[in-house]
Amino acid sequence: HWNAAGEVDGWAGKPAVLLLGLLPFGLPVLFAALPKIDPKKESYRKHMKVYRPLSALFVLFFIGMVWLVMLSALEFKLPVGGLISAGIGLTFIFIGNYMPRIRPNYTFGIRLPWTLANETVWYKTHRVGGALLMAAGILMGVSGFLPGIAAFAGIAALLAVVIGSSVYAWVIYKREVRQNGKPEE
């Protein structure tokens, strides 16, 4: 474990290393199962061109994390905090770019009562949420190499995305209901 200053302050045993190494193999199984168990499984057929690259991105990200941990354990001097922040930032940018193309579903995307109740709210929220996530990714990527602010910037960026997307979804939902009557089912 690395603290906010990028210094190692905790160690795990061999079982944890084995689990970390196996994680990238379990993720493809999870990503293959999700479209089959989601109640809105037909949406996955419509956005498979988004789902596959994002699934692959998560697997590659975790493979990179495993390699980073292993290289650090082998005493390679790497800026672990900066590399992790940069990796998370790039992942956020990639996800944010694809978010407007995610179809309504129950396991993938900004799943709030308001986005799940109305497709217009879903699409508008994902367009705004995607832009916010890309901005958060840029902030995280850059701040990762600035000592002392990476952890704060990352948390602040994530909070801004979560709160901003949630409030926006609620406002759009209320506007849709006011304009069109009762929400879609």
Solvent accessible surface area in square Angstrom, and as a share of the most:
residue,aa,sasa,rsa
1,H,136,0.60
2,W,56,0.20
3,N,52,0.27
4,A,80,0.62
5,A,74,0.58
6,G,33,0.32
7,E,104,0.47
8,V,67,0.38
9,D,76,0.39
10,G,21,0.20
11,W,211,0.74
12,A,73,0.57
13,G,46,0.44
14,K,177,0.75
15,P,100,0.63
16,A,45,0.35
17,V,59,0.34
18,L,113,0.56
19,L,130,0.65
20,L,49,0.24
21,G,23,0.22
22,L,94,0.47
23,L,70,0.35
24,P,11,0.07
25,F,152,0.63
26,G,38,0.37
27,L,20,0.10
28,P,62,0.39
29,V,106,0.61
30,L,88,0.44
31,F,25,0.10
32,A,59,0.46
33,A,39,0.30
34,L,27,0.14
35,P,20,0.12
36,K,142,0.60
37,I,121,0.62
38,D,1,0.00
39,P,101,0.63
40,K,48,0.20
41,K,88,0.37
42,E,80,0.36
43,S,9,0.06
44,Y,2,0.01
45,R,173,0.63
46,K,128,0.54
47,H,4,0.02
48,M,41,0.18
49,K,179,0.76
50,V,6,0.03
51,Y,7,0.03
52,R,160,0.58
53,P,40,0.25
54,L,1,0.01
55,S,14,0.09
56,A,50,0.39
57,L,34,0.17
58,F,57,0.24
59,V,24,0.14
60,L,115,0.57
61,F,39,0.16
62,F,58,0.24
63,I,65,0.33
64,G,38,0.37
65,M,43,0.19
66,V,18,0.10
67,W,160,0.56
68,L,20,0.10
69,V,34,0.20
70,M,56,0.25
71,L,55,0.28
72,S,23,0.15
73,A,75,0.58
74,L,125,0.62
75,E,138,0.62
76,F,113,0.47
77,K,189,0.80
78,L,61,0.30
79,P,78,0.49
80,V,7,0.04
81,G,30,0.29
82,G,5,0.05
83,L,71,0.35
84,I,38,0.19
85,S,15,0.09
86,A,23,0.18
87,G,20,0.19
88,I,46,0.23
89,G,0,0.00
90,L,122,0.61
91,T,11,0.06
92,F,31,0.13
93,I,51,0.26
94,F,72,0.30
95,I,25,0.13
96,G,1,0.01
97,N,72,0.37
98,Y,38,0.15
99,M,11,0.05
100,P,51,0.32
101,R,122,0.45
102,I,3,0.01
103,R,89,0.33
104,P,9,0.06
105,N,0,0.00
106,Y,92,0.35
107,T,48,0.28
108,F,25,0.10
109,G,26,0.25
110,I,29,0.14
111,R,113,0.41
112,L,37,0.18
113,P,93,0.59
114,W,65,0.23
115,T,1,0.01
116,L,45,0.22
117,A,29,0.23
118,N,9,0.05
119,E,92,0.41
120,T,50,0.29
121,V,0,0.00
122,W,0,0.00
123,Y,64,0.24
124,K,60,0.25
125,T,0,0.00
126,H,0,0.00
127,R,137,0.50
128,V,46,0.27
129,G,0,0.00
130,G,1,0.01
131,A,63,0.49
132,L,58,0.29
133,L,19,0.09
134,M,65,0.29
135,A,58,0.45
136,A,5,0.04
137,G,0,0.00
138,I,103,0.52
139,L,82,0.41
140,M,17,0.07
141,G,19,0.18
142,V,95,0.55
143,S,2,0.01
144,G,9,0.09
145,F,106,0.44
146,L,85,0.42
147,P,130,0.82
148,G,70,0.67
149,I,80,0.40
150,A,21,0.17
151,A,50,0.39
152,F,153,0.64
153,A,8,0.06
154,G,6,0.06
155,I,107,0.54
156,A,39,0.30
157,A,6,0.05
158,L,73,0.36
159,L,96,0.48
160,A,57,0.44
161,V,18,0.10
162,V,88,0.51
163,I,100,0.51
164,G,27,0.26
165,S,4,0.03
166,S,29,0.19
167,V,84,0.48
168,Y,62,0.24
169,A,0,0.00
170,W,114,0.40
171,V,58,0.33
172,I,6,0.03
173,Y,30,0.12
174,K,85,0.36
175,R,102,0.37
176,E,20,0.09
177,V,43,0.25
178,R,180,0.66
179,Q,124,0.55
180,N,105,0.54
181,G,39,0.37
182,K,163,0.69
183,P,34,0.22
184,E,86,0.39
185,E,189,0.85
